[in-house]
């Protein structure tokens, strides 16, 4: 498993920092749509409706990643990650990484995901569950982290196994309701990938 990609996803609320070498390998089907507010990914058959006015940092987060192992497909933020604020900087990061042989089903990804997320100070919010979006079955794991007595960061990660790759949809927001609103931006098109 490409732990670098998972760690990048877990570090969403932190400013982007450091210099990286640019990667030349890209998945051609992972292109933003002509409508800047709609991201389409033909490889995995999904679309994501980006909230109006959000900042796209996909290119910056792709730099230095080996796309053959894992890559950031989409990284958007409510405000620039480097901009300070007194609220949670909501974010959506969608990534794909090569599934190692031990990962035969999406559930196999939950252990490493939970381990890395809790190492960053997050606590699981209940047990992972199965959800369905446009007949696409996915696993959902929710976490939270109190930043101070007024702010709690909520994270939800949806996982599916498709075409030998783990595709993770990670959402950061200030509340569980806000997470659900962000998740509503996902839609899938036929043919559907089956969760294994």
N, C-alpha and C positions, 0 to 999 in steps of 0.2 A: 504494500500500500504506500502511496506517496504521502507521507506524513507532512511534507512541506505544504502541499495544497490544503490539507485539513487545518494546519496551523494558521495559514493565511486566512481561511474562512473564520476561524475563531478570533482573530485579531481585528475584526471589522471595525469596532469603534475607535481603534487607535489610528493616529495619523499615518499616512503613508510615509515611509522614511527609507533612506538608503538608496544606493545606486545599484542597478541590476544590469546585466548584459541582456540585450534584446534577443528574443527567440525568433528564429526564422520560420519555425514550423507552426502552422495554424490549421484549424479545421475549417475548410472553405465554406461549409454549410452553416457556420456559426456567425452569420453576418447580421448587423442591425438592419431592420427593415427600412424602406424609404421613409416611412413615417417614423420620425425619431422617437416617438413615444411607444413604439411597439417593436420588441425584439423577437425575431423568429429564428428558430433552430431546426432546420430540415433534417439534420442527422438524427436527432432524438424525437422529432415530431412534436415540438411544443412551441408556444408563444408566451411572452410575458409582456403585459401592459405596464409600462413604466409610469409611475406617478408624475404628473405634470411638474416641471421645474426641477426635477431631481438631477444630480450631477453624475455623469457617466465617467467612471475611472477604470473601465475594463482594460484599456491598453496598458495603463500604469501597473495594474496587478498581473498582467500577462507577462510582463518583462522578466526574463530570467527563468521562466518555467520551461521545463522540457515537456512539450505538448504530447509527446509519445507516451508519457507516464501520467501526466495530469495537467489540466489547464483551467483557468478561469474563463468561463464563457460569457458571463455578464457580471459586472460589479457597479451598482448604482447606489447613491447615497442621497439622503434628504438635503444635506448641505455638504460642502467640501469637507473631507475628513480632517484636513489641517485647520479648519475654522473652529475656534473654540466656541462653546455654547454651554448653556446651563440646562439643556435638555438632552435626552438620548438622541443621537444622530441615527435615525432609522436607516436601514440598509437592506439590500437584497444582493446576495452573491450566489451565482449558479456556477458550479464547477463539475468537471468530469475527470475521472482518473481511471487508469487501467485497474481492473479487478484482478487481484492476485488469485492463484488457484484455490486458496483456502476460502475465498469468498464465492460460494456457489449460489447464494441468494442474498437479497438485500439485507435481511436480518443479520448476516455475518458482519456487516459494516457498523452496526450499532454499538458493539462492544468497544472497538477502537475510538469511535466518535465520542461516546460517553466518557471514556478514559481521558481523552485529550481535552474535552470541554470542562470536565470537573477539575482537571489540573489547572485550568485558567480561572478557577474560583466560582464557576457556575454550579448550581444544584439542579438535579433532575426534577421536573415537575410531573410527577406521575410516571406511569409506565409508557413505553412507546406504543403507538397504536397504528392501525391500518386506516388509511383514508382513501377516498376515491375522487378523482377529478376527471370529468369527461370519460368515464369508464376506465381510466388509468389507475391501477392500484399502486399506492406508495406507502412507505412507512414514515411515521412522524414521531420525532423526539423533541420534547420541549424542555427548556432550561431557563433558569433565572439567576441573576446576580445583583445583590443590593450594592449600589455604588456609594450611597450615603443614606441618611434617614429619610430623604425625600425621593430619591431616584432609584428605580430598579430596572435593570436591563433584562429584557425578555428575548430569548432566542428560540426559534423553531427551525429544525432541519428536516426536510422531506428527502427521502432516499428512494431511488429505484435502480435496478440493475437492467441495463439495456445495451445490447450489442457488445457484451464483454466489458462494459465500463460501468462504474458506479457514477451515477449522476446525483449530485446533492444540491438542493435548493435551500439556502440558509437565509433566514430573515431575522433582523434585529429591530426591535421596537420598544416603546415605553410601556406597553400593556399587552395582555393576551388578545384583547379585542383588536388592537392595532395590528398584531401579527396576522390575525384572521383576515383583516382587510387587505394586507399585502399578499397573502396567499391567494386571495380571490383573483389576482392578476394573472395567474397561470391558466393556460388552456392547452389541451392536447388535440391533435388531429389524427385521423386514421392513417395507416394502420396503428393499432395500439400495441405497445410493448407489454409483455406479460411480466409481472413481478415473479421472480423465480425463488 
